[in-house]
Structure formats: C-alpha cells, structure tokens
C-alpha cells in the first residue's frame, strides 16, 4: 500500500480523484492475486470507487479498449471480482 501511495503522490493523483479501479483477475499465482485483489477491494470499498475485474487473456496484444467496453457495461462490482488461480 505504501508503494501505491508513493506512486500516486509522484504522479500527483489523490485517491479521491479515482473513479474506477480495474484489477487483473488472472490467471495467476494465489498469493499475488490475493494481495492485489485485497488492496483493490479495500480502496474501492473505503472510498466508494467502482471495481472492475478483467482477465489477462482479455487484453490480447495490449488491447486496452476491452477495459473501456467493460466500463460502459456498468456491471455490478460483486459479479466482476472472481480470481482465476493457476498452479
């Protein structure tokens, strides 16, 4: 969390300026996903920020337009955050 706050400070953004958090749901290692999702959920919950999950495979060839499509769907947060663990 300290590293994240340092990064936001460096780029001159406050948490209150954030309206959406996009979080990668995997596939990935259990501990890595658990930590990143915990931080994303905590920030989202405590600051009333939308939390939107996506899978690594959704961003083939660095196609970030998929994230914009997800955002426009206005999906419910609870349906979006289901991690996919790999072995």
N, CA, C and O atoms as a MOPAC input file, in Angstrom:
PM7 MOZYME 1SCF
protein

 N      0.83000 1    -1.18900 1     0.00000 1
 C      0.00000 1     0.00000 1     0.00000 1
 C      0.87400 1     1.25200 1     0.00000 1
 O      0.56100 1     2.24400 1    -0.65700 1
 N      1.97100 1     1.18800 1     0.74600 1
 C      2.87000 1     2.32800 1     0.82500 1
 C      3.44200 1     2.66800 1    -0.55900 1
 O      3.57300 1     3.83900 1    -0.91700 1
 N      3.77600 1     1.63600 1    -1.32000 1
 C      4.31200 1     1.83400 1    -2.66500 1
 C      3.26600 1     2.46200 1    -3.57800 1
 O      3.58100 1     3.34100 1    -4.38000 1
 N      2.03000 1     2.01100 1    -3.45400 1
 C      0.94800 1     2.57600 1    -4.25600 1
 C      0.73900 1     4.05600 1    -3.94000 1
 O      0.60800 1     4.87500 1    -4.85000 1
 N      0.70700 1     4.39300 1    -2.66900 1
 C      0.53700 1     5.79600 1    -2.28000 1
 C      1.70500 1     6.65500 1    -2.75500 1
 O      1.51400 1     7.80300 1    -3.15500 1
 N      2.90900 1     6.09800 1    -2.71100 1
 C      4.09200 1     6.82000 1    -3.20700 1
 C      3.95900 1     7.07900 1    -4.70700 1
 O      4.27000 1     8.17000 1    -5.18500 1
 N      3.49100 1     6.06200 1    -5.44900 1
 C      3.29400 1     6.21000 1    -6.88800 1
 C      2.24600 1     7.27700 1    -7.18900 1
 O      2.47000 1     8.14200 1    -8.03500 1
 N      1.10300 1     7.22400 1    -6.50300 1
 C      0.05200 1     8.22000 1    -6.72700 1
 C      0.54300 1     9.62600 1    -6.40800 1
 O      0.21800 1    10.57700 1    -7.11900 1
 N      1.31300 1     9.75700 1    -5.35900 1
 C      1.87700 1    11.05000 1    -4.99200 1
 C      2.82900 1    11.55400 1    -6.07700 1
 O      2.84200 1    12.74000 1    -6.40600 1
 N      3.61900 1    10.63900 1    -6.62200 1
 C      4.59500 1    11.01300 1    -7.66800 1
 C      3.89500 1    11.54200 1    -8.91800 1
 O      4.36100 1    12.49700 1    -9.54000 1
 N      2.77000 1    10.91300 1    -9.28400 1
 C      2.05000 1    11.36300 1   -10.48800 1
 C      0.95900 1    12.38400 1   -10.16400 1
 O      0.14600 1    12.74500 1   -11.01400 1
 N      0.96900 1    12.84000 1    -8.89600 1
 C      0.08400 1    13.91700 1    -8.44200 1
 C     -1.40600 1    13.58700 1    -8.58400 1
 O     -2.19900 1    14.39100 1    -9.07400 1
 N     -1.75700 1    12.37100 1    -8.13800 1
 C     -3.15700 1    11.95000 1    -8.12100 1
 C     -3.50300 1    11.53100 1    -6.70400 1
 O     -2.75300 1    10.80600 1    -6.05100 1
 N     -4.65900 1    12.00300 1    -6.23800 1
 C     -5.16200 1    11.59600 1    -4.92600 1
 C     -6.13600 1    10.44200 1    -5.11900 1
 O     -6.74300 1    10.30800 1    -6.18100 1
 N     -6.28300 1     9.62200 1    -4.10700 1
 C     -7.24300 1     8.52100 1    -4.19200 1
 C     -8.64000 1     9.07000 1    -4.45300 1
 O     -9.43400 1     8.43200 1    -5.14200 1
 N     -8.94400 1    10.22300 1    -3.92000 1
 C    -10.26900 1    10.83000 1    -4.13600 1
 C    -10.49500 1    11.22100 1    -5.60100 1
 O    -11.63500 1    11.45400 1    -6.00300 1
 N     -9.42600 1    11.29800 1    -6.40500 1
 C     -9.54900 1    11.62200 1    -7.83100 1
 C     -9.90900 1    10.39800 1    -8.67300 1
 O    -10.27400 1    10.53500 1    -9.84100 1
 N     -9.80900 1     9.20800 1    -8.09000 1
 C    -10.01300 1     7.96000 1    -8.82600 1
 C    -11.49400 1     7.58700 1    -8.80000 1
 O    -12.11600 1     7.57800 1    -7.73800 1
 N    -12.05700 1     7.27700 1    -9.97200 1
 C    -13.46900 1     6.90700 1   -10.03700 1
 C    -13.66700 1     5.42000 1   -10.33600 1
 O    -14.74300 1     4.87800 1   -10.08200 1
 N    -12.64000 1     4.75700 1   -10.87300 1
 C    -12.71900 1     3.34400 1   -11.20500 1
 C    -11.37700 1     2.67200 1   -10.95300 1
 O    -10.31600 1     3.26500 1   -11.14700 1
 N    -11.45000 1     1.42600 1   -10.51800 1
 C    -10.24200 1     0.60900 1   -10.37000 1
 C    -10.43300 1    -0.63200 1   -11.22500 1
 O    -11.39700 1    -1.37600 1   -11.04400 1
 N     -9.51700 1    -0.85300 1   -12.15200 1
 C     -9.51300 1    -2.06300 1   -12.96100 1
 C     -8.48000 1    -3.00000 1   -12.36600 1
 O     -7.33600 1    -2.60500 1   -12.14100 1
 N     -8.87700 1    -4.24800 1   -12.10900 1
 C     -7.96900 1    -5.19100 1   -11.47900 1
 C     -7.91700 1    -6.47800 1   -12.30500 1
 O     -8.94200 1    -7.00700 1   -12.73400 1
 N     -6.69100 1    -6.96400 1   -12.51500 1
 C     -6.47100 1    -8.19500 1   -13.26400 1
 C     -6.80900 1    -9.38100 1   -12.36500 1
 O     -6.24200 1    -9.52100 1   -11.28200 1
 N     -7.72900 1   -10.23500 1   -12.80800 1
 C     -8.18100 1   -11.38000 1   -12.02700 1
 C     -7.38800 1   -12.64100 1   -12.30800 1
 O     -7.62800 1   -13.67000 1   -11.67800 1
 N     -6.46100 1   -12.58500 1   -13.22700 1
 C     -5.62800 1   -13.75300 1   -13.51000 1
 C     -5.81400 1   -14.24000 1   -14.92400 1
 O     -6.35900 1   -13.53200 1   -15.77200 1
 N     -5.36600 1   -15.43300 1   -15.17200 1
 C     -4.83200 1   -16.38600 1   -14.20300 1
 C     -3.49600 1   -15.91500 1   -13.62400 1
 O     -2.74000 1   -15.16800 1   -14.24500 1
 N     -3.25200 1   -16.38600 1   -12.41900 1
 C     -2.02400 1   -16.01100 1   -11.74300 1
 C     -1.84000 1   -16.78500 1   -10.45900 1
 O     -2.68100 1   -17.59900 1   -10.07800 1
 N     -0.74600 1   -16.52700 1    -9.80900 1
 C     -0.41200 1   -17.20100 1    -8.56200 1
 C     -1.33400 1   -16.73100 1    -7.44100 1
 O     -1.71300 1   -15.56100 1    -7.38100 1
 N     -1.68000 1   -17.64400 1    -6.57300 1
 C     -2.63200 1   -17.39500 1    -5.49700 1
 C     -2.25900 1   -16.16700 1    -4.66500 1
 O     -3.08200 1   -15.26900 1    -4.48600 1
 N     -1.03900 1   -16.12100 1    -4.16400 1
 C     -0.64300 1   -15.03100 1    -3.26500 1
 C     -0.64700 1   -13.69300 1    -3.98100 1
 O     -1.10300 1   -12.69800 1    -3.41700 1
 N     -0.15500 1   -13.64600 1    -5.19900 1
 C     -0.11800 1   -12.38300 1    -5.95900 1
 C     -1.51800 1   -11.84600 1    -6.19700 1
 O     -1.77900 1   -10.66000 1    -5.99600 1
 N     -2.41600 1   -12.72200 1    -6.62500 1
 C     -3.79200 1   -12.27800 1    -6.87500 1
 C     -4.48200 1   -11.87600 1    -5.58100 1
 O     -5.21100 1   -10.88500 1    -5.53800 1
 N     -4.25300 1   -12.63900 1    -4.53900 1
 C     -4.88800 1   -12.33900 1    -3.25800 1
 C     -4.47700 1   -10.96400 1    -2.74300 1
 O     -5.31600 1   -10.20600 1    -2.25600 1
 N     -3.19800 1   -10.64400 1    -2.84700 1
 C     -2.70400 1    -9.34800 1    -2.37100 1
 C     -3.26600 1    -8.20900 1    -3.21600 1
 O     -3.78100 1    -7.22900 1    -2.67800 1
 N     -3.16500 1    -8.33900 1    -4.54200 1
 C     -3.62500 1    -7.24600 1    -5.40400 1
 C     -5.13500 1    -7.04600 1    -5.28500 1
 O     -5.60800 1    -5.90900 1    -5.26400 1
 N     -5.89500 1    -8.14200 1    -5.20600 1
 C     -7.34400 1    -8.01000 1    -5.06300 1
 C     -7.72000 1    -7.42600 1    -3.71000 1
 O     -8.66000 1    -6.63700 1    -3.61600 1
 N     -7.00800 1    -7.79900 1    -2.67700 1
 C     -7.29200 1    -7.26000 1    -1.34000 1
 C     -7.09300 1    -5.75500 1    -1.29900 1
 O     -7.91200 1    -5.02500 1    -0.74000 1
 N     -6.00000 1    -5.29600 1    -1.89400 1
 C     -5.72900 1    -3.86000 1    -1.92200 1
 C     -6.78000 1    -3.13700 1    -2.76400 1
 O     -7.30300 1    -2.10000 1    -2.35500 1
 N     -7.08800 1    -3.69000 1    -3.94700 1
 C     -8.07900 1    -3.06200 1    -4.82300 1
 C     -9.45200 1    -3.00700 1    -4.14700 1
 O    -10.13400 1    -1.98500 1    -4.20800 1
 N     -9.85500 1    -4.10700 1    -3.50500 1
 C    -11.15200 1    -4.13300 1    -2.82900 1
 C    -11.19200 1    -3.15200 1    -1.65700 1
 O    -12.19700 1    -2.47300 1    -1.44500 1
 N    -10.11000 1    -3.08000 1    -0.90900 1
 C    -10.06700 1    -2.17300 1     0.23800 1
 C    -10.18700 1    -0.72300 1    -0.20100 1
 O    -10.95600 1     0.04400 1     0.37900 1
 N     -9.43800 1    -0.35100 1    -1.21500 1
 C     -9.50400 1     1.02000 1    -1.72200 1
 C    -10.89000 1     1.29900 1    -2.28700 1
 O    -11.46400 1     2.36000 1    -2.04200 1
 N    -11.42000 1     0.35600 1    -3.03700 1
 C    -12.74300 1     0.50400 1    -3.63200 1
 C    -13.81800 1     0.67200 1    -2.56300 1
 O    -14.64400 1     1.58100 1    -2.64500 1
 N    -13.80600 1    -0.19300 1    -1.57100 1
 C    -14.83000 1    -0.17900 1    -0.53100 1
 C    -14.75600 1     1.07800 1     0.33200 1
 O    -15.77500 1     1.71900 1     0.58800 1
 N    -13.56500 1     1.42600 1     0.77300 1
 C    -13.43500 1     2.55600 1     1.69600 1
 C    -13.63700 1     3.90900 1     1.02400 1
 O    -13.93600 1     4.89300 1     1.70100 1
 N    -13.48000 1     3.97200 1    -0.28400 1
 C    -13.60600 1     5.24500 1    -0.99200 1
 C    -14.78000 1     5.27800 1    -1.96800 1
 O    -14.92500 1     6.22700 1    -2.73800 1
 N    -15.61900 1     4.23600 1    -1.93200 1
 C    -16.78200 1     4.13800 1    -2.81600 1
 C    -16.39000 1     4.31200 1    -4.28900 1
 O    -16.96500 1     5.13000 1    -5.00800 1
 N    -15.40200 1     3.52800 1    -4.71600 1
 C    -14.89400 1     3.56500 1    -6.08700 1
 C    -15.31700 1     2.27700 1    -6.78600 1
 O    -15.24100 1     1.20100 1    -6.19300 1
 N    -15.75900 1     2.37100 1    -8.03700 1
 C    -16.13100 1     1.18200 1    -8.80300 1
 C    -14.92900 1     0.27700 1    -8.98800 1
 O    -13.82500 1     0.74500 1    -9.26500 1
 N    -15.14900 1    -1.02700 1    -8.83300 1
 C    -14.10100 1    -2.02500 1    -9.00700 1
 C    -14.48900 1    -2.91800 1   -10.17000 1
 O    -15.54700 1    -3.54800 1   -10.15100 1
 N    -13.63200 1    -2.97600 1   -11.18500 1
 C    -13.93100 1    -3.72500 1   -12.39900 1
 C    -12.81700 1    -4.73200 1   -12.63900 1
 O    -11.64500 1    -4.36500 1   -12.72600 1
 N    -13.18900 1    -6.00300 1   -12.74600 1
 C    -12.20200 1    -7.05500 1   -12.95400 1
 C    -12.13000 1    -7.49200 1   -14.40500 1
 O    -13.11800 1    -7.43300 1   -15.13700 1
 N    -10.94600 1    -7.93000 1   -14.81100 1
 C    -10.75000 1    -8.46200 1   -16.15300 1
 C     -9.71500 1    -9.58400 1   -16.07300 1
 O     -8.98000 1    -9.69100 1   -15.09200 1
 N     -9.66500 1   -10.40900 1   -17.10100 1
 C     -8.69500 1   -11.49300 1   -17.16700 1
 C     -7.55300 1   -11.09400 1   -18.09200 1
 O     -7.73300 1   -10.29600 1   -19.01200 1
 N     -6.39100 1   -11.65100 1   -17.83800 1
 C     -5.21700 1   -11.35200 1   -18.66600 1
 C     -5.49800 1   -11.61900 1   -20.14000 1
 O     -5.07500 1   -10.85700 1   -21.01000 1
 N     -6.20800 1   -12.69500 1   -20.41100 1
 C     -6.49100 1   -13.07000 1   -21.80200 1
 C     -7.39800 1   -12.06300 1   -22.50900 1
 O     -7.45800 1   -12.04100 1   -23.73800 1
 N     -8.09500 1   -11.23800 1   -21.75000 1
 C     -8.95600 1   -10.21100 1   -22.34600 1
 C     -8.15300 1    -9.10100 1   -23.02000 1
 O     -8.68800 1    -8.36200 1   -23.84700 1
 N     -6.89100 1    -8.98300 1   -22.67500 1
 C     -6.06000 1    -7.89800 1   -23.20800 1
 C     -5.03200 1    -8.42300 1   -24.20200 1
 O     -3.84500 1    -8.11500 1   -24.09200 1
 N     -5.47800 1    -9.20500 1   -25.16000 1
 C     -4.55900 1    -9.71800 1   -26.16500 1
 C     -3.98300 1    -8.56100 1   -26.96900 1
 O     -4.69400 1    -7.62300 1   -27.33100 1
 N     -2.71500 1    -8.63900 1   -27.23600 1
 C     -1.99800 1    -7.59400 1   -27.98200 1
 C     -2.16200 1    -6.21500 1   -27.35600 1
 O     -2.21400 1    -5.20400 1   -28.05600 1
 N     -2.24300 1    -6.18900 1   -26.03900 1
 C     -2.38000 1    -4.93200 1   -25.28700 1
 C     -3.58800 1    -4.11900 1   -25.75000 1
 O     -3.51800 1    -2.89400 1   -25.85500 1
 N     -4.69100 1    -4.80800 1   -26.02300 1
 C     -5.91600 1    -4.15500 1   -26.47500 1
 C     -6.69300 1    -3.63500 1   -25.26800 1
 O     -7.56700 1    -4.32600 1   -24.74400 1
 N     -6.37900 1    -2.43800 1   -24.83700 1
 C     -6.99900 1    -1.85700 1   -23.65300 1
 C     -8.41200 1    -1.34400 1   -23.92200 1
 O     -9.10600 1    -0.92900 1   -22.99400 1
 N     -8.83600 1    -1.36900 1   -25.16800 1
 C    -10.19800 1    -0.93800 1   -25.48900 1
 C    -11.22400 1    -1.85000 1   -24.81200 1
 O    -12.35900 1    -1.44100 1   -24.56600 1
 N    -10.81700 1    -3.08700 1   -24.51300 1
 C    -11.71600 1    -4.01200 1   -23.82700 1
 C    -12.11100 1    -3.46900 1   -22.45200 1
 O    -13.24600 1    -3.65300 1   -22.01200 1
 N    -11.18000 1    -2.80500 1   -21.78000 1
 C    -11.47300 1    -2.23100 1   -20.47100 1
 C    -12.53400 1    -1.14200 1   -20.58500 1
 O    -13.38000 1    -1.00100 1   -19.70100 1
 N    -12.49100 1    -0.38100 1   -21.66200 1
 C    -13.49100 1     0.66200 1   -21.88400 1
 C    -14.86500 1     0.02500 1   -22.09000 1
 O    -15.87100 1     0.53600 1   -21.59700 1
 N    -14.90500 1    -1.10400 1   -22.82700 1
 C    -16.16900 1    -1.81100 1   -23.02400 1
 C    -16.71800 1    -2.30400 1   -21.69000 1
 O    -17.91500 1    -2.18900 1   -21.42600 1
 N    -15.84600 1    -2.85300 1   -20.85100 1
 C    -16.27900 1    -3.31300 1   -19.52800 1
 C    -16.85600 1    -2.17000 1   -18.71000 1
 O    -17.87900 1    -2.32200 1   -18.04300 1
 N    -16.20000 1    -1.04300 1   -18.76700 1
 C    -16.63600 1     0.12800 1   -18.00700 1
 C    -18.01900 1     0.58200 1   -18.47100 1
 O    -18.85500 1     0.95600 1   -17.64900 1
 N    -18.25900 1     0.55300 1   -19.76000 1
 C    -19.53100 1     1.02100 1   -20.30500 1
 C    -20.68900 1     0.08000 1   -19.99300 1
 O    -21.84600 1     0.49800 1   -20.03400 1
 N    -20.39900 1    -1.18600 1   -19.68100 1
 C    -21.45700 1    -2.14700 1   -19.38400 1
 C    -22.11200 1    -1.89100 1   -18.03100 1
 O    -23.21000 1    -2.38300 1   -17.76800 1
 N    -21.44500 1    -1.12200 1   -17.17200 1
 C    -21.98000 1    -0.80100 1   -15.83800 1
 C    -22.35300 1    -2.07500 1   -15.06700 1
 O    -23.43000 1    -2.16200 1   -14.47800 1
 N    -21.45600 1    -3.04600 1   -15.08200 1
 C    -21.69600 1    -4.29400 1   -14.37100 1
 C    -21.59300 1    -4.08800 1   -12.87100 1
 O    -20.95300 1    -3.14200 1   -12.41100 1
 N    -22.21100 1    -4.95500 1   -12.12300 1
 C    -22.15100 1    -4.87600 1   -10.66900 1
 C    -20.78900 1    -5.34100 1   -10.18900 1
 O    -20.25200 1    -6.32900 1   -10.68900 1
 N    -20.23400 1    -4.63100 1    -9.22200 1
 C    -18.90700 1    -4.96300 1    -8.70800 1
 C    -18.80900 1    -6.39700 1    -8.20200 1
 O    -17.80000 1    -7.06200 1    -8.43600 1
 N    -19.83200 1    -6.88100 1    -7.51800 1
 C    -19.75300 1    -8.20500 1    -6.91900 1
 C    -19.62900 1    -9.30300 1    -7.97500 1
 O    -19.09800 1   -10.37600 1    -7.69100 1
 N    -20.10800 1    -9.04500 1    -9.17700 1
 C    -20.04100 1   -10.04500 1   -10.24300 1
 C    -18.71700 1   -10.01300 1   -10.99500 1
 O    -18.44900 1   -10.89000 1   -11.81500 1
 N    -17.89400 1    -9.02000 1   -10.72700 1
 C    -16.69200 1    -8.83200 1   -11.53000 1
 C    -15.42300 1    -9.36500 1   -10.89100 1
 O    -14.42900 1    -9.54800 1   -11.59400 1
 N    -15.41000 1    -9.61600 1    -9.62200 1
 C    -14.15800 1    -9.93100 1    -8.94900 1
 C    -14.16300 1   -11.38400 1    -8.49700 1
 O    -14.49300 1   -11.70100 1    -7.35400 1
 N    -13.78800 1   -12.25800 1    -9.42900 1
 C    -13.67400 1   -13.68700 1    -9.16600 1
 C    -12.30200 1   -14.12800 1    -9.68200 1
 O    -12.14100 1   -14.35900 1   -10.88100 1
 N    -11.32800 1   -14.24500 1    -8.80400 1
 C     -9.97500 1   -14.55100 1    -9.24300 1
 C     -9.85500 1   -15.92500 1    -9.91200 1
 O    -10.61200 1   -16.84600 1    -9.60700 1
 N     -8.89900 1   -16.04100 1   -10.82200 1
 C     -8.60900 1   -17.28600 1   -11.52200 1
 C     -7.19000 1   -17.68000 1   -11.16600 1
 O     -6.22800 1   -17.08100 1   -11.64900 1
 N     -7.06600 1   -18.67700 1   -10.33100 1
 C     -5.74500 1   -19.09000 1    -9.85000 1
 C     -5.13300 1   -20.11600 1   -10.79500 1
 O     -5.82600 1   -20.98200 1   -11.32800 1
 N     -3.83000 1   -20.00500 1   -10.99300 1
 C     -3.09900 1   -21.01400 1   -11.75100 1
 C     -2.23300 1   -21.79700 1   -10.78000 1
 O     -2.03100 1   -21.38900 1    -9.63600 1
 N     -1.73400 1   -22.91000 1   -11.24700 1
 C     -0.92700 1   -23.74400 1   -10.34700 1
 C      0.52700 1   -23.33600 1   -10.35400 1
 O      1.34000 1   -23.93700 1    -9.65200 1

